[in-house]
Amino acid sequence: MSTPLRLGTRRSLMATTQSGIVAERLTALTGREVELVGVTTFGDVSRAHLTQLGGTGVFVNDLRGRLLAGEVDFAVHSLKDLPTKQDERIALAAIPERDDPRDALVGPVRLRDLPPGARVGTGSPRRVAQLRLLRPDLDYLPIRGNADTRIGKVTSGELDAVVLAAAGLARIRRTGEIAQVFEVGEMLPAPGQGALAVECLADRDDLVELLSAVDDPLTRAAVDAERSVLAALEAGCAAPVGAFASGDGHILNLTATVVAVDGARSVRKSTSGPSPAAVELGRELAAAMIAEGADTLMGEQAH
Ligand SMILES: NCc1[nH]cc(CCC(=O)O)c1CC(=O)O
């Protein structure tokens, strides 16, 4: 019997659920036992200051610190929270099959049935910008906090609706409150949304190999293309950039958008190409978007 692998996870319901799913899948496929190690990250204790700390990257960095310190063997993150530039000491050992990539509206009715002036909460410039294209007459308010806190603002009447990732809502078992799941055609998700990232130290070849059991090549190609758009636009998780790719293992279809936060102008482009060239596909699409003024739209954001 080998010792169980230590999986470092934040203690929130969303984090422990996604870690638990990966742990079970890994054990089923490899026979290796996995033990969850709860970690309280700096981002969890200073949530109020997340903006100053540089967004959700703080959760990722804290878990990576535990890997580097040898406290845990591997970690699971929401892929969309990863910076586009990989730390070379850390291997992205697996990207499991993606859950629902779409955004969802939590509230009493669908977006088109909300009354003019209704208050919609979302902290994401990407969501606000695309929502303004659909409903310019609503009032969009920035919100922070975990998904439960955000949904609580609808329950309390402080907001009429909030927009969150469908995958996150499923992980905290709150899909019952969804009024509408946006099709990717009307609301492009964040690059990597709905997918998970499994990381370990890059020099642990045995572990990189073992963890590859839960890798899904179709998801990996899709998110490689999406993240490559983001990297080429030199944008981060707070940018008004949406991207979604899907494919059959041979051909990958990729669509991306950059929207001015006032929702007045946007650049949107689609392309397709061979799956193994996912990164180049994303880079080329970003270049074509920049040629149509995408960087000017982003330059208008407060950096
Ligand atoms: N930025 C926070 C975050 N990171 C991952 C998810 C949801 C799950 C996912 O996208 O995989 C969320 C919440 C949200 O955007 O609603």
The ligand as an SDF file (V2000), in Angstrom:
LIG
                    3D

 16 16  0  0  0  0  0  0  0  0999 V2000
  -13.7950   34.1640  -10.3100 N   0  0  0  0  0  0  0  0  0  0  0  0
  -14.3220   33.2880   -9.3100 C   0  0  0  0  0  0  0  0  0  0  0  0
  -14.6980   31.9560   -9.8700 C   0  0  0  0  0  0  0  0  0  0  0  0
  -13.7620   31.0920  -10.2890 N   0  0  0  0  0  0  0  0  0  0  0  0
  -14.3900   29.9860  -10.7990 C   0  0  0  0  0  0  0  0  0  0  0  0
  -15.7570   30.1750  -10.6670 C   0  0  0  0  0  0  0  0  0  0  0  0
  -16.8250   29.2640  -11.0920 C   0  0  0  0  0  0  0  0  0  0  0  0
  -16.4310   27.9300  -11.6230 C   0  0  0  0  0  0  0  0  0  0  0  0
  -15.7260   27.9130  -12.9420 C   0  0  0  0  0  0  0  0  0  0  0  0
  -15.7920   28.8460  -13.7570 O   0  0  0  0  0  0  0  0  0  0  0  0
  -15.0630   26.8940  -13.1990 O   0  0  0  0  0  0  0  0  0  0  0  0
  -15.9680   31.4180  -10.0590 C   0  0  0  0  0  0  0  0  0  0  0  0
  -17.2650   32.0310   -9.7040 C   0  0  0  0  0  0  0  0  0  0  0  0
  -18.0250   32.6180  -10.8680 C   0  0  0  0  0  0  0  0  0  0  0  0
  -17.4140   33.1200  -11.8250 O   0  0  0  0  0  0  0  0  0  0  0  0
  -19.2490   32.6330  -10.8340 O   0  0  0  0  0  0  0  0  0  0  0  0
  1  2  1  0
  2  3  1  0
  3  4  1  0
  3 12  2  0
  4  5  1  0
  5  6  2  0
  6  7  1  0
  6 12  1  0
  7  8  1  0
  8  9  1  0
  9 10  2  0
  9 11  1  0
 12 13  1  0
 13 14  1  0
 14 15  2  0
 14 16  1  0
M  END
$$$$
